[in-house]
Amino acid sequence: MAAAARVMAASRLPPGALTLKQFLRRQQVLQLYRNMLRAVREVPAEADRRYLREWVREEFRRNKGAAEEDAIRMMIAQGNRQLQELQRALKLAKS
C-alpha cells in the first residue's frame, strides 16, 4: 500500500520535476558556483581574474550533465576544497 501511495504522489509531479534531494543538491552547486565567482573577483591581476573566471565557468559547464549522486557529491566536495584554497591564497596575498 505504501508503494502505491509513493507512485501516486510521484505521478502528481510534472515531468522533469526535481525531487527534494535533487533540488537541495542543485542549490549546493549554485551556491558553490556563486562563491567561486565572488572569490575570483578578489584576485588583483585582471589577466588572472579572467583566466580563473573562465576556468570556473568551464568546469561547471563540463560537469553540467552529471547525474550520479556520488559523483556530484564528490565534485561539490572538491569544489569546496578548491574554493578554500583560493580564499587562503587571496588572504595570504593581502597580508
Long-range contacts (C-beta under 8 A, 24 or more apart in sequence): 21-69, 25-69, 25-72, 25-73, 25-76, 28-76, 29-60, 29-72, 29-76, 32-76, 32-79, 32-80, 32-83, 33-60, 35-83, 36-79, 36-82, 36-83, 36-86, 39-83, 39-86, 39-87, 39-90, 40-86, 42-90, 43-90, 44-93, 52-86
